[in-house]
Amino acid sequence: MFIKVVKVIERWISGEKGFYLAEISLNPNHITFLTENQHIKQSLKESKIGLSLHPDAEFTDIKLSSGKKITVIGNTSLIESKILKSNRKLLRD
């Protein structure tokens, strides 16, 4: 089962750093750990990134078993609840 998250993607255009958002589906079986990303949160509060998000938005870094790290919108508790919800299985007769 996959979970849907909104990934924060950093890109460079004409020598300037910019950010954009993309919804992705993520396999929770490949997640090794979650950690809060204070850097992007602070940059958002200081209007250093061009995302039209609420200034109190929170961000989580997700480390995958491949070694890759992605940043998504939402605090660690929200992401963890999505992971736990996706792991529920229905028992049938």
C-alpha positions in Angstrom: 0.0 0.0 0.0 1.2 3.5 -0.8 0.7 6.8 1.1 0.2 10.1 -0.6 2.4 13.0 0.5 3.4 16.4 -0.9 7.1 16.6 -1.6 9.1 19.8 -1.5 11.4 19.9 -4.5 14.3 22.3 -4.7 15.4 23.5 -8.1 17.9 26.0 -9.6 16.7 28.3 -12.3 19.1 30.9 -13.8 21.4 30.6 -10.8 18.5 31.2 -8.2 17.2 28.6 -5.9 13.4 27.9 -6.0 11.0 25.4 -4.6 7.9 23.7 -6.0 5.5 21.1 -4.7 4.5 17.7 -6.1 2.2 15.1 -4.8 3.9 11.7 -4.7 2.9 8.1 -3.7 5.4 6.6 -1.3 5.9 3.0 -0.3 6.1 3.1 3.6 8.0 -0.2 3.6 11.0 1.8 2.3 11.1 4.4 5.0 13.9 4.1 7.5 13.3 7.2 9.7 11.5 10.6 9.9 12.9 13.8 11.3 11.6 17.4 11.5 13.0 19.9 9.0 13.5 23.2 10.8 15.5 24.8 8.0 12.7 24.9 5.4 10.2 25.9 8.1 12.4 28.9 9.1 13.0 29.8 5.5 9.2 29.8 4.9 8.6 32.1 7.9 11.3 34.5 6.6 9.7 34.4 3.1 12.9 33.1 1.6 11.1 30.4 -0.4 8.4 31.1 -2.9 5.8 28.7 -1.7 2.3 30.0 -0.9 1.9 28.0 2.3 0.7 29.0 5.7 3.7 30.4 7.7 3.1 27.8 10.4 3.4 24.8 8.0 5.7 22.1 9.2 8.1 19.8 7.2 9.4 16.3 7.6 12.5 14.7 6.1 12.0 11.1 5.2 15.0 8.9 4.8 14.5 6.0 2.5 16.2 2.6 2.5 17.9 3.5 -0.7 19.7 6.3 1.2 17.8 9.1 -0.5 16.2 11.8 1.6 13.0 13.6 0.7 11.2 16.5 2.4 7.5 16.5 2.6 4.8 18.9 4.0 3.5 17.9 7.4 4.9 17.2 10.9 6.4 13.8 11.8 3.2 12.8 13.7 1.1 13.3 10.6 3.4 11.3 8.4 3.7 8.6 11.0 -0.1 8.3 11.3 -0.4 8.0 7.5 2.2 5.1 7.6 0.3 3.4 10.4 -3.0 3.8 8.7 -1.6 2.3 5.5 -0.4 -0.8 7.4 -3.8 -1.7 8.7 -5.1 -4.9 7.3 -8.6 -6.2 7.3 -9.2 -9.6 8.7 -11.7 -11.7 7.0 -13.3 -15.1 7.5 
